[in-house]
Amino acid sequence: MIKREPYLNPHQARDREPDDYQNLLGDAIERCYAASVHDLAGLVERLNDAKVPTPGGKPWTAELFKQEMKRLGA
């Protein structure tokens, strides 16, 4: 029997391709991390500065960001 190393498929939990909104949000979050912004308050501030839309059209808040991440991860 050949023992195989475990592997990570980054899309293993994905059931469909991301839509334009998810791509926009994901790209904005990646830009925040690239700019060394790793805290929630800084992330929310950057999303608002970049005018990344929210589902309801209101400004990003920490609570809204957590709710949206939960919704998208469901």
N, CA, C and O atoms as a GROMACS GRO file, in nm:
protein
  296
    1MET      N    1   0.084  -0.118   0.000
    1MET     CA    2   0.000   0.000   0.000
    1MET      C    3   0.088   0.125   0.000
    1MET      O    4   0.184   0.135   0.077
    2ILE      N    5   0.055   0.219  -0.086
    2ILE     CA    6   0.131   0.342  -0.096
    2ILE      C    7   0.067   0.446  -0.004
    2ILE      O    8  -0.054   0.472  -0.011
    3LYS      N    9   0.149   0.503   0.081
    3LYS     CA   10   0.099   0.607   0.170
    3LYS      C   11   0.114   0.742   0.100
    3LYS      O   12   0.224   0.779   0.059
    4ARG      N   13   0.005   0.814   0.088
    4ARG     CA   14   0.008   0.943   0.021
    4ARG      C   15   0.002   1.054   0.124
    4ARG      O   16  -0.063   1.044   0.228
    5GLU      N   17   0.072   1.160   0.092
    5GLU     CA   18   0.072   1.278   0.178
    5GLU      C   19  -0.063   1.349   0.164
    5GLU      O   20  -0.120   1.354   0.055
    6PRO      N   21  -0.114   1.403   0.273
    6PRO     CA   22  -0.237   1.482   0.263
    6PRO      C   23  -0.212   1.606   0.179
    6PRO      O   24  -0.099   1.656   0.173
    7TYR      N   25  -0.314   1.655   0.116
    7TYR     CA   26  -0.300   1.775   0.034
    7TYR      C   27  -0.416   1.870   0.063
    7TYR      O   28  -0.520   1.831   0.117
    8LEU      N   29  -0.395   1.992   0.026
    8LEU     CA   30  -0.498   2.093   0.045
    8LEU      C   31  -0.548   2.138  -0.090
    8LEU      O   32  -0.471   2.183  -0.175
    9ASN      N   33  -0.676   2.126  -0.109
    9ASN     CA   34  -0.740   2.180  -0.228
    9ASN      C   35  -0.814   2.304  -0.181
    9ASN      O   36  -0.916   2.292  -0.113
   10PRO      N   37  -0.765   2.425  -0.214
   10PRO     CA   38  -0.826   2.546  -0.159
   10PRO      C   39  -0.971   2.567  -0.199
   10PRO      O   40  -1.039   2.651  -0.141
   11HIS      N   41  -1.019   2.493  -0.297
   11HIS     CA   42  -1.157   2.511  -0.342
   11HIS      C   43  -1.244   2.390  -0.307
   11HIS      O   44  -1.352   2.373  -0.365
   12GLN      N   45  -1.200   2.308  -0.215
   12GLN     CA   46  -1.271   2.184  -0.187
   12GLN      C   47  -1.410   2.206  -0.126
   12GLN      O   48  -1.497   2.120  -0.141
   13ALA      N   49  -1.431   2.318  -0.060
   13ALA     CA   50  -1.562   2.343   0.000
   13ALA      C   51  -1.651   2.428  -0.090
   13ALA      O   52  -1.766   2.455  -0.056
   14ARG      N   53  -1.598   2.469  -0.203
   14ARG     CA   54  -1.674   2.558  -0.291
   14ARG      C   55  -1.769   2.477  -0.377
   14ARG      O   56  -1.730   2.378  -0.439
   15ASP      N   57  -1.895   2.521  -0.381
   15ASP     CA   58  -1.993   2.449  -0.463
   15ASP      C   59  -2.025   2.521  -0.594
   15ASP      O   60  -2.104   2.471  -0.674
   16ARG      N   61  -1.964   2.639  -0.614
   16ARG     CA   62  -1.982   2.712  -0.740
   16ARG      C   63  -1.871   2.817  -0.749
   16ARG      O   64  -1.802   2.846  -0.652
   17GLU      N   65  -1.856   2.873  -0.867
   17GLU     CA   66  -1.759   2.980  -0.887
   17GLU      C   67  -1.804   3.105  -0.812
   17GLU      O   68  -1.924   3.129  -0.803
   18PRO      N   69  -1.711   3.185  -0.760
   18PRO     CA   70  -1.752   3.309  -0.694
   18PRO      C   71  -1.812   3.407  -0.795
   18PRO      O   72  -1.772   3.410  -0.911
   19ASP      N   73  -1.908   3.485  -0.748
   19ASP     CA   74  -1.969   3.585  -0.836
   19ASP      C   75  -1.885   3.714  -0.833
   19ASP      O   76  -1.784   3.720  -0.763
   20ASP      N   77  -1.926   3.814  -0.908
   20ASP     CA   78  -1.848   3.939  -0.918
   20ASP      C   79  -1.832   4.006  -0.781
   20ASP      O   80  -1.724   4.056  -0.749
   21TYR      N   81  -1.938   4.008  -0.702
   21TYR     CA   82  -1.931   4.068  -0.569
   21TYR      C   83  -1.828   3.996  -0.482
   21TYR      O   84  -1.747   4.061  -0.416
   22GLN      N   85  -1.832   3.864  -0.482
   22GLN     CA   86  -1.736   3.788  -0.401
   22GLN      C   87  -1.593   3.810  -0.447
   22GLN      O   88  -1.502   3.820  -0.365
   23ASN      N   89  -1.573   3.818  -0.578
   23ASN     CA   90  -1.439   3.847  -0.630
   23ASN      C   91  -1.392   3.985  -0.589
   23ASN      O   92  -1.277   4.002  -0.549
   24LEU      N   93  -1.480   4.085  -0.599
   24LEU     CA   94  -1.446   4.222  -0.561
   24LEU      C   95  -1.409   4.229  -0.413
   24LEU      O   96  -1.308   4.288  -0.377
   25LEU      N   97  -1.491   4.169  -0.329
   25LEU     CA   98  -1.466   4.169  -0.186
   25LEU      C   99  -1.338   4.094  -0.153
   25LEU      O  100  -1.256   4.142  -0.075
   26GLY      N  101  -1.319   3.978  -0.213
   26GLY     CA  102  -1.198   3.900  -0.189
   26GLY      C  103  -1.072   3.974  -0.231
   26GLY      O  104  -0.972   3.971  -0.161
   27ASP      N  105  -1.077   4.040  -0.347
   27ASP     CA  106  -0.962   4.118  -0.393
   27ASP      C  107  -0.931   4.232  -0.298
   27ASP      O  108  -0.814   4.261  -0.269
   28ALA      N  109  -1.035   4.298  -0.248
   28ALA     CA  110  -1.015   4.409  -0.154
   28ALA      C  111  -0.953   4.360  -0.023
   28ALA      O  112  -0.865   4.425   0.033
   29ILE      N  113  -0.999   4.246   0.025
   29ILE     CA  114  -0.943   4.189   0.148
   29ILE      C  115  -0.797   4.151   0.126
   29ILE      O  116  -0.713   4.175   0.213
   30GLU      N  117  -0.766   4.092   0.012
   30GLU     CA  118  -0.627   4.057  -0.019
   30GLU      C  119  -0.538   4.182  -0.023
   30GLU      O  120  -0.424   4.178   0.023
   31ARG      N  121  -0.589   4.292  -0.079
   31ARG     CA  122  -0.511   4.416  -0.082
   31ARG      C  123  -0.486   4.468   0.059
   31ARG      O  124  -0.378   4.521   0.088
   32CYS      N  125  -0.583   4.452   0.147
   32CYS     CA  126  -0.564   4.492   0.287
   32CYS      C  127  -0.451   4.412   0.350
   32CYS      O  128  -0.362   4.468   0.414
   33TYR      N  129  -0.455   4.282   0.334
   33TYR     CA  130  -0.350   4.197   0.390
   33TYR      C  131  -0.214   4.232   0.331
   33TYR      O  132  -0.113   4.233   0.402
   34ALA      N  133  -0.210   4.260   0.201
   34ALA     CA  134  -0.084   4.295   0.135
   34ALA      C  135  -0.029   4.427   0.190
   34ALA      O  136   0.092   4.449   0.190
   35ALA      N  137  -0.118   4.514   0.237
   35ALA     CA  138  -0.077   4.641   0.296
   35ALA      C  139  -0.053   4.628   0.446
   35ALA      O  140  -0.044   4.728   0.517
   36SER      N  141  -0.043   4.505   0.494
   36SER     CA  142  -0.018   4.475   0.637
   36SER      C  143  -0.130   4.519   0.728
   36SER      O  144  -0.107   4.548   0.846
   37VAL      N  145  -0.251   4.524   0.676
   37VAL     CA  146  -0.369   4.550   0.760
   37VAL      C  147  -0.425   4.414   0.799
   37VAL      O  148  -0.475   4.340   0.714
   38HIS      N  149  -0.418   4.382   0.927
   38HIS     CA  150  -0.460   4.250   0.972
   38HIS      C  151  -0.565   4.256   1.083
   38HIS      O  152  -0.612   4.151   1.129
   39ASP      N  153  -0.603   4.376   1.127
   39ASP     CA  154  -0.704   4.386   1.232
   39ASP      C  155  -0.839   4.422   1.170
   39ASP      O  156  -0.845   4.482   1.063
   40LEU      N  157  -0.944   4.384   1.238
   40LEU     CA  158  -1.079   4.402   1.185
   40LEU      C  159  -1.112   4.550   1.164
   40LEU      O  160  -1.171   4.586   1.062
   41ALA      N  161  -1.076   4.634   1.258
   41ALA     CA  162  -1.105   4.777   1.244
   41ALA      C  163  -1.035   4.836   1.121
   41ALA      O  164  -1.095   4.913   1.046
   42GLY      N  165  -0.910   4.799   1.100
   42GLY     CA  166  -0.836   4.848   0.984
   42GLY      C  167  -0.893   4.794   0.854
   42GLY      O  168  -0.899   4.865   0.754
   43LEU      N  169  -0.935   4.669   0.856
   43LEU     CA  170  -0.994   4.607   0.738
   43LEU      C  171  -1.124   4.678   0.699
   43LEU      O  172  -1.146   4.709   0.582
   44VAL      N  173  -1.209   4.702   0.797
   44VAL     CA  174  -1.337   4.770   0.773
   44VAL      C  175  -1.311   4.911   0.720
   44VAL      O  176  -1.378   4.956   0.626
   45GLU      N  177  -1.216   4.981   0.778
   45GLU     CA  178  -1.182   5.116   0.732
   45GLU      C  179  -1.136   5.114   0.586
   45GLU      O  180  -1.179   5.197   0.506
   46ARG      N  181  -1.050   5.020   0.552
   46ARG     CA  182  -1.000   5.010   0.415
   46ARG      C  183  -1.112   4.974   0.316
   46ARG      O  184  -1.116   5.028   0.206
   47LEU      N  185  -1.202   4.885   0.356
   47LEU     CA  186  -1.314   4.850   0.268
   47LEU      C  187  -1.401   4.972   0.239
   47LEU      O  188  -1.445   4.993   0.126
   48ASN      N  189  -1.424   5.051   0.343
   48ASN     CA  190  -1.504   5.174   0.323
   48ASN      C  191  -1.428   5.275   0.238
   48ASN      O  192  -1.487   5.338   0.150
   49ASP      N  193  -1.298   5.292   0.262
   49ASP     CA  194  -1.217   5.385   0.183
   49ASP      C  195  -1.216   5.345   0.036
   49ASP      O  196  -1.216   5.431  -0.053
   50ALA      N  197  -1.214   5.213   0.010
   50ALA     CA  198  -1.212   5.163  -0.128
   50ALA      C  199  -1.351   5.159  -0.190
   50ALA      O  200  -1.368   5.124  -0.306
   51LYS      N  201  -1.450   5.195  -0.110
   51LYS     CA  202  -1.590   5.197  -0.156
   51LYS      C  203  -1.637   5.060  -0.205
   51LYS      O  204  -1.709   5.049  -0.304
   52VAL      N  205  -1.593   4.956  -0.134
   52VAL     CA  206  -1.640   4.821  -0.164
   52VAL      C  207  -1.784   4.813  -0.115
   52VAL      O  208  -1.811   4.838   0.003
   53PRO      N  209  -1.877   4.780  -0.202
   53PRO     CA  210  -2.018   4.782  -0.163
   53PRO      C  211  -2.053   4.672  -0.062
   53PRO      O  212  -1.992   4.565  -0.060
   54THR      N  213  -2.152   4.702   0.019
   54THR     CA  214  -2.208   4.603   0.109
   54THR      C  215  -2.339   4.555   0.049
   54THR      O  216  -2.393   4.622  -0.039
   55PRO      N  217  -2.390   4.441   0.093
   55PRO     CA  218  -2.517   4.392   0.037
   55PRO      C  219  -2.631   4.492   0.052
   55PRO      O  220  -2.717   4.501  -0.036
   56GLY      N  221  -2.635   4.566   0.162
   56GLY     CA  222  -2.744   4.661   0.184
   56GLY      C  223  -2.711   4.804   0.145
   56GLY      O  224  -2.794   4.893   0.160
   57GLY      N  225  -2.590   4.828   0.095
   57GLY     CA  226  -2.551   4.961   0.053
   57GLY      C  227  -2.507   5.054   0.164
   57GLY      O  228  -2.481   5.171   0.140
   58LYS      N  229  -2.498   5.003   0.288
   58LYS     CA  230  -2.454   5.084   0.401
   58LYS      C  231  -2.303   5.069   0.417
   58LYS      O  232  -2.245   4.976   0.361
   59PRO      N  233  -2.240   5.158   0.491
   59PRO     CA  234  -2.096   5.144   0.514
   59PRO      C  235  -2.063   5.015   0.592
   59PRO      O  236  -2.144   4.965   0.669
   60TRP      N  237  -1.943   4.966   0.569
   60TRP     CA  238  -1.896   4.848   0.642
   60TRP      C  239  -1.878   4.881   0.789
   60TRP      O  240  -1.830   4.989   0.824
   61THR      N  241  -1.916   4.788   0.875
   61THR     CA  242  -1.888   4.793   1.018
   61THR      C  243  -1.828   4.658   1.053
   61THR      O  244  -1.836   4.563   0.975
   62ALA      N  245  -1.769   4.648   1.170
   62ALA     CA  246  -1.712   4.521   1.213
   62ALA      C  247  -1.821   4.414   1.218
   62ALA      O  248  -1.800   4.301   1.173
   63GLU      N  249  -1.935   4.450   1.272
   63GLU     CA  250  -2.044   4.352   1.284
   63GLU      C  251  -2.095   4.309   1.147
   63GLU      O  252  -2.120   4.191   1.124
   64LEU      N  253  -2.111   4.404   1.056
   64LEU     CA  254  -2.157   4.372   0.921
   64LEU      C  255  -2.055   4.282   0.850
   64LEU      O  256  -2.093   4.188   0.780
   65PHE      N  257  -1.928   4.310   0.868
   65PHE     CA  258  -1.824   4.228   0.805
   65PHE      C  259  -1.833   4.084   0.857
   65PHE      O  260  -1.828   3.990   0.778
   66LYS      N  261  -1.847   4.068   0.988
   66LYS     CA  262  -1.857   3.932   1.044
   66LYS      C  263  -1.982   3.860   0.993
   66LYS      O  264  -1.977   3.741   0.962
   67GLN      N  265  -2.094   3.932   0.985
   67GLN     CA  266  -2.217   3.872   0.934
   67GLN      C  267  -2.201   3.828   0.788
   67GLN      O  268  -2.246   3.721   0.748
   68GLU      N  269  -2.136   3.914   0.709
   68GLU     CA  270  -2.120   3.883   0.568
   68GLU      C  271  -2.026   3.765   0.547
   68GLU      O  272  -2.050   3.681   0.461
   69MET      N  273  -1.919   3.758   0.626
   69MET     CA  274  -1.828   3.644   0.616
   69MET      C  275  -1.900   3.514   0.654
   69MET      O  276  -1.877   3.410   0.593
   70LYS      N  277  -1.986   3.522   0.755
   70LYS     CA  278  -2.064   3.405   0.796
   70LYS      C  279  -2.160   3.365   0.684
   70LYS      O  280  -2.174   3.246   0.654
   71ARG      N  281  -2.226   3.462   0.625
   71ARG     CA  282  -2.321   3.433   0.517
   71ARG      C  283  -2.250   3.371   0.396
   71ARG      O  284  -2.297   3.273   0.339
   72LEU      N  285  -2.138   3.430   0.359
   72LEU     CA  286  -2.065   3.378   0.242
   72LEU      C  287  -2.003   3.242   0.268
   72LEU      O  288  -1.983   3.163   0.175
   73GLY      N  289  -1.973   3.214   0.393
   73GLY     CA  290  -1.913   3.085   0.427
   73GLY      C  291  -2.014   2.974   0.449
   73GLY      O  292  -1.978   2.857   0.463
   74ALA      N  293  -2.142   3.010   0.452
   74ALA     CA  294  -2.247   2.911   0.479
   74ALA      C  295  -2.265   2.816   0.364
   74ALA      O  296  -2.350   2.726   0.370
   0.00000   0.00000   0.00000
